[in-house]
């Protein structure tokens, strides 16, 4: 009972503190800023406290900001002062964003973006960030990707890691974050944010030890800021919030590993110092409720879960909602109210299935732009290499120029000694220079023609790849209009075959070698594509590649091999592991002198001879490709399925 009273007392204090903050904001303003209700003064105060280089403490809670800005905004509209209304719409839309009221924020942010010529570059940067986050939060990944492209074109950002994360591709998101986001300087809030984002990715991948290590770095960094001289320049509440946040995340990682020691006090510290970050407060209340269930303190668990439910109203936070539904089901199960537990567990499963479908849909959308992303990065690397080559060439030219000057000086010296020889050498020099001009002009013409031919060949592969991708997208549209599962499966198989051929042209386009394809990278990309399509949530399928490095084959041979692997691997994903949660799939390609040996093997249940449909399109395609390669093909079906293909490289 004392514990419950204590918790209710904390909630009451937070409520009173919030009202006090609104009624007497002067206590929280540095330099004694005077607050007026005038709209322009309100905008100036907003700009002051939200300036990245400002350490002025925010006088209002986010709820109070919404009330004040909304009042002035509606007054401006009523007076038909559209310029003032537009100025007020910027902080008001940012406030809606902070409260995750995306249904109100998105239309206002879109209206601001429509008039982007009226705002500064810094404001445009923030508008694009918030609009993209709200599109992602509303699961509108198509529009989110368009905004990300605009951010990249404005040089505000250079990667897609948040897009990958929201599409459930956490490993790709982690690689992008580590590769393209520089670690911010020590003792900065930006560094704390970086540690939080990186730790969150490890947590999503269930690598709790790695996540805990990153969170510990963030916790130590926040302590260093609070202790050091630089901490005096920051808003201490902000740094204490980060300290509590990392403590709460570490507690969650420990709980996932079965360690509940000190979890309750650390989570309470986190919750009590969340301030205006309602999402963090809700999430940590749910985690704390789980902790109380573990210690069988069901009354305390219910109090925090009820508080989280109240704060979750009108919020759009998919992971938090999932965690809430599952924890509520666990609480009812622990208190033996099984009917209610079952209702919440069904709600959890239905919502999770909906999210999983959305994630699959988002991954399909992302697949359409993935090649474009890869091209942008390739172009960036090529641009850097071109600059390096240009500098190297300039240095060589300078060296040759010095050598030429040296011989020119010798020539002038000798010409001063022998007058007649000077005339002869002068004529010879002029003749040589004329020849050099002709040679240089001819060389430049040949080089230009060579570059033109290379660009044309590169464009051919690029257009073939694009045409195949258009076919892929058209089939995707047809799939969405069709409800027959057999037809959808057939269209998906056709899409995979198209993607298999498109990847060959993509590989040629990126490598610069327009005749031979490097087999290892191609098969690796193809296997990842197939795994992403057929991956099932509860299954763990390990795809092992054993391919000799530096195997390069002609495009026709690689297309045939790719189509064979596509059919065999697709069948393994669809049929081999129906009764297994863990499976293994091996793709092995070795080059023995002039012989290529291809093995595609799974450790599934195998198939009976009668079950093999030799007339199926997939088997016909495998036989046809083997015939094209003049290859021998054997298949074993007892312990899993193994395709063994050999052909002469020549």
N, C-alpha and C positions, 0 to 999 in steps of 0.2 A: 504493500500500500504506500509506503514512504517513497518507493522508487517511482510509482505512478504519479504521485503528487509532485515529485521533483521534475518529472518530464513535462507535466502540464504547466508547472511554474516556468520552465524554460520557454515553452510556446507562448505563454502570456507575456514574458519579458520581451520576446522577439516582436510580438504584436504591438506592445506599448512603445518599444524602441522605434519601430517603423513610423508610428503616428507622431512621436516626438520629433523624428527627423524631418517630417513634413511641416510640423507646426513651428519648429524653431531651427531652421536651417543654418542660421548665422553661426551657431556653435561649431559647424563643420566646414566653414569656409576659411581658407588661408587668405592672408592679406585683407581680411574684413570686406569681402565683396558684398555690395548692397544689391539685394534681389528685388526687382520690380515685376509687376505683372504685365508690363508693356511687352508686346511681342518681340520687338527688336532687341530689347534688353535680354529677354529670355533666350533668343538665338545666340547672343553674345556670350551669355553664361554657359550655354551648351557647348559652344565652340571652345571656350576656355578650358572647361573640365575634361573635354574629349580630345584636346590637342595631344599628340603623341609625345611632345616635348614638355608638356605641362605636368606639374605635380600638385595642382590645385585639387583639393578634395571635393568630390561631388556632393552638392548640398541636398540633393533629393534622392529618394528611392526611385527605381525605374517606374513603379506604378504612379508615383506622384508626377514624374516627368510626362507620362502619357496623359494624365488628366489636364495638366497645364497646357501642353502643346496642342492637344485635341481641342480644348476650349478656344485658344487663340486661332487655330486653323479654321474652325467652323465660323468664328466671328469674321475672319478675313474673307471667307467665301460668301458669307451673308452680305458683307459690304462690297462684294465683287472686286476686292483688292487681290487680283490674281497673282501679281508679282510677290506680294507678301505671303500668300497662301502657298506658292511654290517654294519659297524659302523655308517656311514652317514644315512643309511636307518632308523635307530631308531629315531633320532630327526626329520627327514623328514616326517616319518609316523605320528609322534605326531603332527607335524604342519598341515598336511592334516586333522587330526582329529579335531584340533582346528578350522579349517575353514569349518568343516562338508563336506569335499570332500571325502565322503565315497567310491566312486567308485575307487579312487586312493589309499585311505588309507587301505582298506580291503586286497587287494592282498599283499601289503607290510607287513602289520602286520601278515598275515598268513605265509609269508615267514620267518619272524623273529621267530615266534612261532615254526616253523619246525626245527629251529636251536637253540632251547631254552637252550641247554647245553652250548652255548657260551656266555650267558648273565647272569647277576647277578639276585638274587632273587627279589631285588627291581625293576629292569627293567622288569622282567617277570611279576611282580604284575601289573605294569602300562600297559604293553602290553595287558594282559588279560582284564583289565578294559576297555581299549579303543576299543579292538576288540569286546567285548560284547556289548558296547554302539553302535558301528557301525552296528553290526548285528541287534540290536533292532531297530535302526533308519532306517534300510533298511527292516524292518518287517520280518527278517529271525529268528523267535523265536526258531525254532528247534536248529539251531547252537548256538544261544545266551544261551539257557539252557545248552548245552554241555559245553560252556565256563564257565558258572556259576558253574557247577559241578566241573570243574577243579580248579576254584578259591577256592571252599569249600574244596576240597581234599588237597590243598596246605595250608589250614588254613589262607587264606587271608581274608575270609568273612564267615559268618555263617547263612545267611538268603537269601530270594528270593524276597525282597520287591520291587525292581525295576522291576523284571519280572512281578509281579502282577500288578504293575502300568501300564506297557506298554500293558498288556492284558485287561485293563479297569476294573480290580478288585481293586478299590481304597480303599475300606474298609479293605480288606485283606492286602493291601500294608501298610496302616496306622498301623494296628495291628502288622505286622512284624517289621516295623520301630521302633515303641515304645517298643516292647518286646526285640528286639535283638540288636538295635543300642544304645549304651550308649551316654548320652548327653556329648559332649566334654567339657573340662574345660572352665571356664569363661575367657573372654578377649582373645579369640583365633579365628582365621579365620575359623577353623573347626566348631566352635559353630555357627558362622554366616551361614555356609553352611547347618548345621543341621536345623536351624530355617527356612531357605528358602525351603528346601525339604519338611519338615513337613507342612508348610503353603501351599505349592503348592498342597499337597494331599487334604487338607481341601477345597481348592479352586476348585479342580476338582470335589469334592463331592457337590459343590454348598453351602457349609457351610461357607459363606463369613464372618460372624461375628467371627467364630473360627479362620479362616485364618487370618483375620485382627489382632486378638489378638497375634497370633504367629509372624506375621510380625512386630508388634509393639515391641515385645521382641527383635527381631533381630535389629531393628532400634536403640533401646536404648543400646544394646550391642555394636554396631558399634560406637555410640557416646562416650561410656565409653572408648573404646580402643583409640579413637582419643584424648580424654582428658587426659588419664592416662599415666603413665611412660612407660608402655609396648608398647603403640602406637608408640613411637620413634624408636622401633626396627623393625617395619613393614614398608613395602612400603605403604606410605600414599595414593597413588593413588588407591591401591587395597581396602583399607578400605573405602575410599570415594566412590568407585564404589558400595560396599555393602550398604553403607548408602543410596545412590541414588536408588539402586535397591529396597530396602525395602520401600522407599518413594513412588516409582512408583507402587509397588504391593498394598500398602495401598490405594493409589488413585484409583486403579482399583476396589478394594473391595467396596470402598465408592460409586463409580459409579454404581456398580451392585445393590447397595441398594438405588440408586436414589439421592445420595449426590455428587454434582459436585463442591463443594466449595474447592478452592485451588488445584484442580486436575491439571490444566494447569501448574502452576509454579513447582509443585512437579514432574510432568512427564518430563518437560523440564530439570530440574536438573538431573533426572535419565538419560535421553538421552545424555546430554552433558558430563556426567561422566561415560559413558559405556565403553570408551576407545576401547580395542580390542574385547570386547564381542559384536560381530555384531548381534548375535541372540537376545540378550536383547534389543539392540538399535532398531532392526526391530520391535520387539513385542511392545515396548513402543511407537514407532511412530504410530502403528496401533491404540493402545488405545487412544493416543492423538488425532488422526484423529476422532475417535468416539466422543471424548469430544467436538471437534470443531463442529461436526455435531449437537450435542445437543444445542450448543449456536448459531447455524445457520451461523457459519463462514465457509462457504463452500470452499472459496479460500484457507484458511490455511489448512483445512482438506485435500484438494487435493494435496497440496505441500508435506505434510508429507506422504500421502498415495503413491504418486509417488516415493518419496525417499525410502520408504519401499519396493516398487515393484522392484526398481533398485537393492537394496542390497539383495533382496530375490533370485536373479538370481543364478541358479546352487546350491541353498540350498536345503537340505532335512530336512524340519521341518514341520511335519504334522499339529500340532495345530496352528502354525503361518500362514500356508497357508490357513487353514480353516477360521481363523479370518480375514485374508486379503480379501478373496473372499466375505465374508458376509459384511464387512465394505464397500468394493467397491460397492456392490449392494445397501447398505443403502445410500451411498453418491449420487448415480445416482437417487435413488428414491426421496431423499430429494430435488434434483435439477430438478425433474420432467422429467428426461431422462429415461422413463420407459422401453424402449426396451433394453438399455444397462443394466439397473438394473435387468431385467428378465434374461438376458444372464448370468450375474455373479451369480445370485441366483440359476440358474440351475446348473452352474458349482460347486457352493457350495454344493448343494444337492447331485450331482453325486459323488463328492469327499468324502463327509461325508458318503454316502452309501458304497463306496469302503472301507473306513476306518472301518466302522461298520462290514462289512463282514470279514475284516482282523482280527478285534478284536475277533469276534466269532471263527474264525479259530485258532487264538492264544490261546483262552481259551480252545479249544478242545485239543490242543497240551499240554497245561499246566495241564489239567485234567489227562493226562496219567502219568505225573510225580508227581502229587500232593500227591498220596499215598506214593510214595518213600520219598518225603519231610517229610511227617508226620512220616514215619518210622525212618528217621534219627534223628528227634527231640525226638521221643520216646526212641530210643536207647541212646541218650545223657542224657535224664532224668533218664533212668534206670541205666546208668553208674554212674551218680552222686549219686543215691540212694544206689547203690551197694557199693560205696566208703564210704558213711555214715554208712551203716550197718557193713562194715568191720571194721571201726574205733571203732564203738560201741562194736563189738565182741572182738576186741583187748583190749579195756578197761576192759571188763568183765574178760577176761583171766588174765590180770594183777592183778585184784582184787583177783581172785581165787588163783593166784600164791602167793600173799602176805599172804593169809589165810593159804595156804599149808606150806609156809615157817615158819609161826608162830607155827603151830602144829608140824612141823619138829624140831624146836628148843626145844619145850617142850618135844618131844620124846627123843631127844639127852640128855637133862638134866636128865630125869628120868632114862635113860639107864646108865648114869654115876653113879647113886646111887645104882642101883640094876643090877649087872653084868649079872645074869642069865636072868632077864627080857629083858636086852638089846639084848641078843642073839635071844631070842624068837621074839622080836619085829622086829629085823633085818630080820629074815626069813619071818615074816609076811609081812613086807614092800616089800621085793623082790617079794613075791607071788602076792601082790596087784598090784605092778607095771606091772608084767607080764600080769595079768588079764586086767589092764587098756590098755595095748598095744593091746591085742586081741580085747577088746571092741571098742577102737578107730579105729582099722583097719576095724572091722565089720561095725561100724557106717559110716566110710568114704565110704565103698563099697555100703552101702544102699543109702547114700546121692548121690553118683555118679550115681547109677542106676535111682534114682528118677529124678535127673536133666536131665539125658539122655532121660527118658520117656517124660518129660515136653518139651524138645527141639523137640523131634519127633512130639509130638502133635501140637506144635506151628508151625513146618515146614509144617504139613499137611494143616493147615488153610492158611498158607502163600502161599503154592503152589496152593491150590484151588482158592484163590483170584487172583493169578497171571494168572492161566489158564483162569479164567473168564475175566481178563483184556485183555488177548491175543485175546479171542473171540470178546471182545468189539472193539479192534483195527482192527481186520480183517473185522468186519462189517463196521467200519469207512472207510477203504480202498474201500470196495464195494460201499459205498454211493458215494464216490468221482467219481467212474467210471460210476455211473448211473445218468441219467438225468430225469427219470420218477419220478415226485413228489410223487405219491402214493407209489412207491417202496421205495423212500428215507424216507417217513414218517413211513412206516412199519419197515424198518431197524432201525430207531431211536427209535421206541417203543420197539423193541427187545433189543436194547442197554440199554435202561432204565431198563428193567427187569433184564438184566445181571448185571448192576451196582447195582441194589437193592440187589441182592444176594451177590455180591462181598463185599458190605459195611458190611454185617453181619459178614463175615469171617474176614474182616479188623478190626471190632470192637472186635471180640474175640481175634485176634492176639495182639491187643494193650492193652486190659484189663488184660490179663493173666488168666481170668476165661473162661475155654474152654467148659463150658456147658450152662451157662446162659448169655443172652445179656441184657445190660442196655438199656431200650427202649427209654428213653428221648434223649440221645446223638445220637442214631441210627436214630430216626425219624427226629431230627434236621438236621443231615448231609444229609439225603435223601431229605428233603424239600429244603435245600439250593442248592443241585445238580439240582433238577427239576426246581427251580426258575431261576438258571443261564442259563439253556438250553432254556426255553420258554420265558424269559424276553424280552419284546418289549420296544423299546426306549421311546415311547410316553406314555406308560402305567405305572401306579404305582400300583402294586399288593402287598398288605400287607398280609403276611403269619403269622397267629397267632397260636402259639402252646399252648395248655392247657393240659399238660401231667403230671400225678402224678409222683413225683420224686421216685427214688428207685424201680421202677417196673422192675423186671427182669423176663424174660421168656425164655423157651428153644429155641434153634436155629430153629427148625421146625416151631414153632408158630410164631417167629419173621419174618421168610421168608414169611410165608403166609400173615401176617399183612402188611409187606413191599410191597408185590406185589399188595395187594388190594389198599393201599394208592397210590402206583405208578400209577395204572390205573385211580383211581378217580381224583387225583390231575392233572395228565396229561390232562384228558378230560376238567377239569375246566380251566386250562391255555389255552387250544386250542380253546374252544368253549364258555365258560361262559362270557368272558369279551369283546366280539367282538365290542359291541357298548358302552363300558365304558372306560374312561381313568383312573379311580380309582376303584379298586376292593378289596375285602377282602376274604380271604380263611382261614377257621378255621379247624385245626386238633386237636381233643379233645380225650384223652384216660384217663379213670378213672378206678380205681380198687376198687370195692365195695365188701368187703369180698372175696369170690371166683369168683366173676363175673367181667369180663372185658367188658367195654362199649367203643366202637370206633365210633366217629362221624367225618365225613368229609363233610364240608358244605361250599358253596360259595354263594355270594350275586349277582350272575349274573342274566341273563334274564330268567333262567329256560328253561325247554324244554317241548314240548307237548308229550303226551303219545305215539302218532304215530311215533314220531321221535326217540324213544328209540329202538335201534336195539338189541333185546335180543340175537340174534345169532352172534353178533359181538364178535371178539376174546377177547376184553377187558372185556365185560360183562360175557362171558363164564369163563374167568379166575377168575373174582370176585366170581361168583357162585361156581366154583371149589374150591377156597381157603376157602370160607365159609363152604362148605361141609366138607373139611378137618378139619376145626376147630370145626365142629358140631355147627356152629353159625347160628343165625337168622339174616336175612338181609332185611331191608326195605329201600325204596328210595322214597323221596319226590321231586317233580319237579316243584312246582308252583312258589314260591319266591326263585329263585335260585335252586340249586340241593343239596340234603342232603342225604348222605348214613349213615344209622344207623345200626351198627353191634354189637351183644352181643354174648358172649360165656363164657363157664365155664373155669376158669383158670386151674382147675385140669385136 
